[in-house]
């Protein structure tokens, strides 16, 4: 059975914007999702954040293609009022990261991939960078 992986917002931004140091690894993770080697999830919050940031930064690029690509390979976790309330109780330093973490738990993900591991201390699931994930799997 493929590994269930939650992708944080910065994973998509690193890939689409070519941000160093991990954009190649994030592209590999998305390719793994495309090939059904992993089951990839992200929250509806992440999808909206990615859409907003890409549209703001990439005015000359057709952002809709990137967003449609994501919709085809990543399962979007709808954030409910219960999940948003649960996120308020999580001890992570950033509320948006709490929402991501609660979304990963809801979907029973094996790991959470992020460029900001320090924001996800004391999680009940494994937290890895895209580079670490590619190295391990």
N, C-alpha and C positions, 0 to 999 in steps of 0.2 A: 504494500500500500504506500502511495507517495506521502512524503512528509508534508504536514500542514504547517505553513509558514505565514506569519503576519509581517507585512511590509509597512514600515513607518513612512511618513510623508517624505522625509529627506532622501529615502532610497530612490523614489521616482524623480525627484528634483536633481539628484546627483547624476542620474542616467540621462535625462532629457537635456540638462544644461551642461553636460560634460564636466562636472565639477570633480576636481581632484581631492583626495587621492583615490577615491573608490569607484569612479564612474564605470570602468570596465567590469568590475565585479558586479555592480548593480545591473548592468546590461546582461551579464551572464545569468543572474538570478531571474530576470524577466524572461530570458530565453528558456530557462528551465521550466518556468510556468507555461510558456507557449507550447513547449513540447510535452506538457503534462508529467514532467518528472517530479514536480512538486505541486501542491495545491496552495495557491497564493491567495491571501486575503488582505484587505485594507479596510479602513473605516470610511463611512460616508463623509466624515470630517476631512480625512486625508484627500479623498477625491476632490472635494470642493476646494481645499487649500491648494492642491496642485493646479487645478483649473484656474484659480484666481492668480496665482504667482506666474504661471506660464503666460497667461494672457497679458499680465502687467509687464513682464520682462521681454517677451518675444513678440513684439508687435508685427514683425515682418514675416513671421512663421505661421503656418497653418496649424494651430494648436489643437483643433478639433480632431485631427488624425491621431495625435498622441493620446488624447482622451478616449477615443473610440478603441484604440489598441488596448488601453488599460481595461476598458469594460469587457473586452473579449478574452482577456487572460487572467484577470484578477477578480475574485468574488468580493463584492462590496458588502460590508457588514453595516446594516442600518443601525443607527444609534437611537436607542429608546430612552424614554425618561428614566426608567429604572437603571439603565446602564450609566446614564449621565449622573444620576444620584450616587451610584456605587463609585464612580470615578472621584467624586468629592471626598470619599473616605480613604482613598489610596494615598500612601505616604510619599509619592513621587513629587519632585519639586515643581513640575509644570503640569497644569490641569489638562492641557491638550495631550500630553504624554500619558496621563492617567486614563483618558478616554481611549487612547490607542491600546493601552495595556488591558483594560477591561474588555475591549473588543476582541483582542487576541484570546483572552480567557474564554469568552463566550463561544468562540469558534473552536475551542479545544486545540489551539495551535501548539506545536511542539517547540517552536522558537519564534522570537521576534527579532527581525533584522532592522537595524537602525545605524545611523552614523553618529548618534549621540548616546553611546552606552552608559555614560555617567548619569544620564537622566533616568535610567531604569535600574537603579540599585534595588536589591532585595525583592526581586520578582520571583514568582513561583514557576516561571518557565525560563528556558535558556534565552539569553539575550546575546546577539552576535552582530558583528559588522558584516557587510556583504563579502568582504575579503575573507574573513574567518569562515563564513558559511561555505563559500566556494572551495576553500582549502579543505574543509572537512567533508564536503559532500560532492 
